[in-house]
Amino acid sequence: MVATDQFCPCCMIQKQGIEKQMRGDLFCNPSKRQGPNLGFLPIKPDDFCFCWLHGKLRLTETVLRHQIKGYYDYAPGKAKALKEWEDLLRKLTGNNGIQVKVTDPKKQDQRKFGDVRGLTGGMVGALVAGWEELGKLSEVPSKTTELWKMWGQIIKFIDEESSPTPAFEALLKTWGNLLLDTFEWKILTAYSHIVVIHSPQLMRKWGNLADMSQQGLEAANRVHKRVARMASNHSKGNSVKQVFYHLYRLALA
C-alpha cells in the first residue's frame, strides 16, 4: 500500500510530472509511465493500493486549507473569520482541540496557512455531514457547498461499496472538475489525482478500499518514533543499525 501526496504509484510519476502531463486536463490518465516499477522496489504499479483512510483525511485537509485561506483573504474581519472556522470545525467534529494554523506572511511559508490541527480520519465523516455549513464559509458558497456535498457522497460510496458504478465514476469526474474550477491548480495533490482517476480501477481490483486502509500501521507511527528516539543516539554511528540491534535484543529477552 502507498499513501503519499507527492507521488502516484499507479502512474509512476511524481507530483511535478502529474502537473506537466495534465496541464489542460488535471484528471486525465497520463499516457506514459516513467518506469516499469517503483525504482528500487521490484513492484508493478498495478500491485499497489493506497490507504483510503489516510487519503480522505489528507484530501479533506487540503480542501479545508484552501477554503479557509480564501475566506480569510475575502473576509473584512480576519480574526472573526478564523474564529468562525474553528468554531464550526469543533462543532461538527465534537473536538474542542481543533485549531486553524495562521502564519506570518513576512516570516513563514504560506503554503501551510489554514492547516487544521487536531483533525483525524475518524472525524471526517462527521465533518463532511455538515456540508451545508461548511460550504457557507467561503467567498464562493454556491461552489463550495456543492463541492462538500459531492465529497460526502464519494466518501460514503468508497466506504461502503466494493465495485464502482457508472454513476460513481461520473460523480468523481464532476467533483474533480468542480474542485479545479473552485481552487484552480492550488488544489493539485497526488491524492486528488488518485481518488478521481484511480479509485475506480483500484476498487475493481481490490474491492472495498476501506478494508485496505492501513489504520494499524498509521497508529503505530508513534511507536516507531518512540523506538527510534530511545534506541539510537541520533548523532553518532548508524542509527538504523542501532534500532535493529535494540529490536534484536528485545526479541531475545
Rosetta blueprint (number, residue, H / E / L):
1 M L
2 V E
3 A L
4 T L
5 D L
6 Q L
7 F E
8 C E
9 P L
10 C L
11 C L
12 M L
13 I E
14 Q E
15 K H
16 Q H
17 G H
18 I H
19 E H
20 K H
21 Q H
22 M L
23 R L
24 G L
25 D L
26 L L
27 F L
28 C L
29 N L
30 P L
31 S L
32 K L
33 R L
34 Q L
35 G L
36 P L
37 N L
38 L E
39 G L
40 F L
41 L E
42 P L
43 I L
44 K L
45 P H
46 D H
47 D H
48 F L
49 C L
50 F E
51 C L
52 W H
53 L H
54 H H
55 G H
56 K H
57 L H
58 R H
59 L H
60 T H
61 E H
62 T H
63 V H
64 L H
65 R H
66 H H
67 Q H
68 I H
69 K H
70 G H
71 Y H
72 Y H
73 D H
74 Y H
75 A L
76 P L
77 G L
78 K H
79 A H
80 K H
81 A H
82 L H
83 K H
84 E H
85 W H
86 E H
87 D H
88 L H
89 L H
90 R H
91 K H
92 L H
93 T H
94 G L
95 N L
96 N L
97 G L
98 I L
99 Q E
100 V E
101 K L
102 V L
103 T L
104 D L
105 P L
106 K L
107 K L
108 Q L
109 D L
110 Q H
111 R H
112 K H
113 F L
114 G L
115 D L
116 V E
117 R E
118 G L
119 L L
120 T L
121 G H
122 G H
123 M H
124 V H
125 G H
126 A H
127 L H
128 V H
129 A L
130 G L
131 W H
132 E H
133 E H
134 L H
135 G H
136 K H
137 L L
138 S L
139 E L
140 V L
141 P H
142 S H
143 K H
144 T H
145 T H
146 E H
147 L H
148 W H
149 K H
150 M H
151 W H
152 G H
153 Q H
154 I H
155 I H
156 K H
157 F H
158 I H
159 D H
160 E H
161 E L
162 S L
163 S L
164 P L
165 T L
166 P H
167 A H
168 F H
169 E H
170 A H
171 L H
172 L H
173 K H
174 T H
175 W H
176 G H
177 N H
178 L H
179 L H
180 L H
181 D H
182 T H
183 F H
184 E H
185 W H
186 K H
187 I H
188 L L
189 T L
190 A H
191 Y H
192 S H
193 H H
194 I H
195 V H
196 V H
197 I H
198 H H
199 S H
200 P H
201 Q H
202 L H
203 M H
204 R H
205 K H
206 W H
207 G L
208 N L
209 L L
210 A H
211 D H
212 M H
213 S L
214 Q L
215 Q H
216 G H
217 L H
218 E H
219 A H
220 A L
221 N H
222 R H
223 V H
224 H H
225 K H
226 R H
227 V H
228 A H
229 R H
230 M H
231 A L
232 S L
233 N L
234 H L
235 S L
236 K L
237 G L
238 N L
239 S H
240 V H
241 K H
242 Q H
243 V H
244 F H
245 Y H
246 H H
247 L H
248 Y H
249 R H
250 L H
251 A H
252 L H
253 A L
